[in-house]
Amino acid sequence: MKSFLQAPVLAAIAICITACASSDKAIAQEARPINADAPRPTEVSYSYVVKPAMVTPEEWGSEPDNMDDRRHTPKYLTIHHSGVVFKAGTDPAAKVKNLQTWGKAEKGWPDVPYHYLIAPDGTIFEARSTEFAPETNTKYDVSGHIGIDLMGNFEEQRVSKEQLQSLVHLLAWLGNRHSIDLATISGHRDVAPGQTVCPGADLHRYITGGQIYEWAVKFPTGQAGIELLPPMEDGPTEFVPTEG
Ligand SMILES: [Zn+2]
């Protein structure tokens, strides 16, 4: 039945339950609550998150090789940037396909190194299956990580609001779907210290500042309140181009 309920409805129920629970506690030593015996929707999944829209591997023409030896259990949510300045007019689907082709030919990777990629306009591309561990050019144990790449170079460009909105929805959904603690959300540089600037200063500050975690936690309530921070001092000023 859960799948027939809309997230905002569930959020409203969740808020109600929370309020009821705390008021129960407050009046426990006083008179018995009038509604003490009223039925309560105990079967509701409070954090249920609808899967965000995404371009499937079939739709962008994925051709992965076999990678049965890379099976893992997802435990961590790790954020990357492409590290390449995204230029207006670039086709993001072609970028995903080219990354797969290049990785197979040059690195011996069986598939796109990331599980999901997010274009500047917020379009999410599904890439490597989350059943398999990702790839990296740095040294850390990749097993258990779900890799999410935001297209652009956030040392030189600013992340778009559309990307942050899609990222937060994706993180909330992944946390819910795989029972991953959203507190594991980190940037590539946090899991491979001293080896990379990925995911770039303008995106990384939303991770270290706690905004992305807070927005992902609040996402099921429909009130995440995602807002861009002002530009960094001495940081990039131009946004990734959101229109072709
Ligand atoms: Zn990275």
Residues whose N, C-alpha, C, O or C-beta is under 5 A from the ligand:
A	BS01	ZN	H80 H81 H188 C198
